[in-house]
Amino acid sequence: MSVASSIAELTVTAVPRGGAVLAQTTDVNTTGVRAWIEDNIVFTILVLIACVVLMGGLRGNLSKVVTVGGLSLVGMAYLGIATNTDAATGIGNWVLGLIGIQV
């Protein structure tokens, strides 16, 4: 008995009688993952940023506090724009309006 005939026999016997051989019947999308990241990871990142800014302020290193705080705000703004389609469209229309293109 060869390997090819063994595989062919397994595929024939493994088919259910109903004829439907689908591994998953629901749509595959990333909305659940994105919602979980927005609910859990974003809050954790904000808490870590707050701790870094607080510790820098307690040590008197104000230049580092301003740098970390400013870059954190830029990163959070980017994340907010990336997760909201309406915000991205509005900012794109605003940038095009700056150069004289009206959408």
C-alpha positions as CSV (number, residue, x, y, z in Angstrom):
1,M,0.0,0.0,0.0
2,S,1.5,3.3,-1.1
3,V,1.4,6.7,0.7
4,A,-0.8,8.2,-2.1
5,S,-3.4,5.5,-1.9
6,S,-3.5,5.8,2.0
7,I,-4.1,9.5,1.7
8,A,-6.7,9.1,-0.9
9,E,-8.5,6.5,1.2
10,L,-8.4,8.8,4.3
11,T,-9.9,11.7,2.4
12,V,-12.7,9.6,1.1
13,T,-13.6,8.1,4.5
14,A,-13.3,11.4,6.4
15,V,-16.0,13.2,4.4
16,P,-19.2,13.5,6.5
17,R,-22.5,12.2,5.0
18,G,-24.0,15.7,4.9
19,G,-21.5,16.8,2.3
20,A,-20.6,20.1,4.1
21,V,-16.9,20.1,4.8
22,L,-16.4,23.6,6.1
23,A,-13.9,24.2,8.9
24,Q,-15.6,27.4,10.0
25,T,-19.0,28.8,9.2
26,T,-18.6,32.3,10.5
27,D,-16.9,35.2,9.0
28,V,-13.3,35.8,10.0
29,N,-12.5,39.4,11.0
30,T,-10.4,41.4,13.4
31,T,-13.1,43.4,15.2
32,G,-12.8,41.4,18.3
33,V,-9.1,41.7,18.5
34,R,-9.2,45.5,17.9
35,A,-11.9,46.0,20.5
36,W,-9.8,43.9,23.0
37,I,-6.7,46.0,22.3
38,E,-8.6,49.2,22.7
39,D,-10.2,48.1,26.0
40,N,-7.1,46.5,27.6
41,I,-3.8,47.4,26.1
42,V,-4.5,51.1,25.7
43,F,-5.3,51.5,29.3
44,T,-2.2,49.6,30.4
45,I,0.0,51.8,28.1
46,L,-1.6,55.0,29.6
47,V,-0.9,53.7,33.1
48,L,2.8,53.0,32.3
49,I,3.2,56.4,30.7
50,A,1.7,58.1,33.7
51,C,4.1,56.2,36.0
52,V,7.1,57.2,33.8
53,V,6.1,60.8,33.8
54,L,5.4,60.8,37.6
55,M,8.8,59.2,38.4
56,G,10.6,61.6,36.1
57,G,8.8,64.5,37.8
58,L,9.8,63.3,41.2
59,R,13.4,63.0,40.3
60,G,13.4,66.6,38.9
61,N,14.2,65.5,35.3
62,L,11.7,67.8,33.7
63,S,13.2,67.6,30.2
64,K,12.7,63.9,30.1
65,V,9.1,64.3,31.5
66,V,8.2,66.8,28.7
67,T,9.8,64.5,26.0
68,V,8.1,61.3,27.2
69,G,4.8,63.1,27.8
70,G,4.8,64.8,24.4
71,L,5.8,61.7,22.5
72,S,3.2,59.7,24.3
73,L,0.5,62.2,23.3
74,V,1.6,61.9,19.7
75,G,1.5,58.1,19.9
76,M,-1.9,58.0,21.5
77,A,-3.3,60.5,18.9
78,Y,-1.9,58.2,16.2
79,L,-3.6,55.2,17.8
80,G,-6.9,57.1,18.1
81,I,-6.8,58.1,14.4
82,A,-5.8,54.6,13.3
83,T,-8.7,53.0,15.1
84,N,-11.4,55.4,14.1
85,T,-12.3,55.6,10.4
86,D,-14.3,58.9,10.7
87,A,-11.3,60.6,12.4
88,A,-8.9,59.5,9.7
89,T,-11.3,60.7,7.0
90,G,-11.8,64.1,8.7
91,I,-8.1,64.7,9.2
92,G,-7.4,63.7,5.6
93,N,-10.1,66.2,4.4
94,W,-8.5,68.9,6.7
95,V,-5.0,68.3,5.2
96,L,-6.4,68.5,1.7
97,G,-8.2,71.7,2.6
98,L,-4.9,73.2,3.7
99,I,-3.5,72.9,0.2
100,G,-6.7,74.1,-1.5
101,I,-8.4,70.8,-2.4
102,Q,-12.1,70.7,-1.3
103,V,-13.6,67.2,-0.9
